[in-house]
Amino acid sequence: MESPNRLVTSSWTAAILAGGQARRLGRIDKSALVVGAASILDRQMAVLRGLTPHILIVTSDRRGVGPDPSGVRVVCDLVPGAGALGGLYTALVEATTDQVLVIGCDMPFLTAAFVSWLVERGREADVAVPRDEGGRHPLCASYARRMAAHVRARIEAGELRVGDALEGLDVREIGPDELLPFNRDGRLLLNVNTPDDYARARLAASHSVP
């Protein structure tokens, strides 16, 4: 196994999906939630800027992400109403590279080492997706841009579950053992979907070593 500190320098796009409705959090903008000393979006941008110059923010409403972050393209869903799968499709179409890292805007603890390593794994398949005890995380995965047509077909068929869209693809699944070097504190893939999740994230950030 390669060192988790090895970073990728070749060309790929990072796409942050920021168009969710956050029903369980009162329909607030999850990317703006503060975890530690910064918003989740700012935390993600701090990681991604050091890895790739190609960064997209995909949203259902451009107003939802506030002012455009410097040097970052903000694009609106190409297929309104298609949920996260529509965001994934938009990311693949709007990317300017053959490989696209897609992440949800509610993951505050992603690291440069893990993101870089995940991108490397993505070169081996149509999709590289991490899986922990809670299952797969298709909104923290590396996709080949050529998968756009496959995703669009799922949308047109009304099959909008992102996890189901991986069916029929060459998937490189990354299980708990492979994740361990990046996830020793168990928080790497934490998603902020509920008030309890947010409380957990804030507590975890408060215990971080400076």
N, C-alpha and C positions, 0 to 999 in steps of 0.2 A: 504493500500500500504506500502511495506517495505521502510525503510529509504534508500535514494539514496547513503548514505555513507557506506552501508554495502558491504563488499568486499567478493568475492568468493575465497575460498582457496582449493577447491577440484579440481581434475585433469581434465584438458581440454587443447586442443591445439588451439593456435592462428596462423592463416595463413594469411600472407600479400600477396596479389596478385600484383606482380610487372612486369607483362609481357605485359601490354598494349602498343599499338603503339603511343598513344598520338598524333593523326593526327592534332588535333586542336591546339596543342602547338608545332608544328614543329618537332614532333617525338622525343622529348627530354625525358629523364628519369624523370618522375614526382616525383618519390620518393626522388630525389636529390634536388628538389626545396626548397629553404630556405624560411621559414616562421618564422618570429621572429628571434630568435638567432640560430635556428637549422633547418636541413632539415626535410621534412615531415617524412621520414623513421626514423630518429633519434627521432623525437617527438613521433612517434608511439611506437618505441622500449622502450622509457623511461616509457611509460604507461604499456606496456605488461610485461616487465621484473619483475615488482612488483606483478604480478598477476598469472603467470604460468611459469614453466620451459620449457614448450613445445611450441616452436615457430618455424614456418616455413616461409621461403620466397619462393614464387612460381614465376617462371619467364619463359619466352619463350627463353631467352638467358642468361645463367649464367653470361656472361660478363657484362650484363646490370646493375648489382647491385654492381659492384666493389668488393673489398675484402670481404670475408665472415665476417659478423658481429660476434664477439666472442660468441661462444656457440649457434649459430643459424644455422640450416640446410637450405641450399639453394637447391631447387629441380627444375628441368626443367619440363615443361608441358609433360604429358604422351601422350597427343593427340595433336600434333602440328597443328596449324591453327584453333583450335576450340575456340579461343578468351577467353573471361572471363569465359564462361561456362567450357571450358577446364581447366582453372585455378582452378575453384571450384572443378571439378572432381579430379584433381591432389591433391588438398589440402585434400579432403576426403580420398583418397586412401593412401596418405603418412602419414596421422595423426596416432599417436600411442594411441589416446584416443577415447572414444565413442562420444564425443562432440567436435565440431570444430567451433570456431569463425572465420569467413572469413571476411576480410576487404580489401578494395581497398587501394592502396599505395598513394592515392591522397586526404586523409581525415586528415587534420592537427589538428583538434580540438576535437578528441575523448578523453574522460576522463576515468580514472580508475573506478570512481563510475558508469558511464554509462556502460562501457564494462562489469564490474562485474555483474551489474543488468541484462543486456541483456543475459548473459550466464545463469543466474538463470531462466529467462523466457524460454530459450531454452530447459530446462529440461521438459517442459510441452507439447512439440509438436515435429514434424519432423523438423520444422524451426520456429525460432522466428525472425521476420523482422520488423524494424521500418518503419513507414509511416508518412511523414510530408506533408505539402501543395504541395510539388512537386511530391508526390507519394511514392511508396515503395522504399526501399534501400536494394536490395538483396545482394549487395556487402558490406554490413555492417550488417551481420546477423549471428545467431547461428544455426548450422546445426547438425543433428544427422549423424554420420559417415555412418550409414546404408543406407543413401540416395545415396551413390555412384553409385549403380546399376541403380537407377532411372535416375540420371544425365547422366550416360554413354548411356543409351537408347535414351535419347533426342539428344545427340551428334550424335549417329549413324543414327538417323532419320533426321539429318540435321537441327534440331530445336535448334538454338544456342542462342536465347534470354534468358538471365538469369531469367528475371522476369517471362517468360512463363513457365520455368522449375518448378515453384512452383505449377503449376496446378496439381491437384490430390494428393497433400500432405496435411498433417495436419499442417496448418500454424497458428502460434500464431502472429497475427498482433498487433503491438504496435503503437497506434495512437498518435496524437499531445498532447492530454491531459495527457497521461502517460509519454510522453517525456518531458513535461514542466519542471519538477524539475531539469532536466539535461540540458535544452536547453533554459534557460531564456534569453540568449543573441542572440539566433537564429542562432548560427554558428556551433552547434554540428555536423551536418551532411553535412556541406559544402564540396563539391567535387571540386577539381581544375581540370577542363577540358578545360578551355579556358584562354586566357590572361586576360580577365575581371575577371574571377574567381580568378586567381592568385593575381590580384590587390586587390580584395576584401579580400582575405585571409591575405595578408600582412597588409592591413589597419586594419583589425580586430585584428591581433596580436599586432600591435603597440598600440592599445587601451587597451590591457590586463593589469590587475592589477598584479604587480610583486608578 
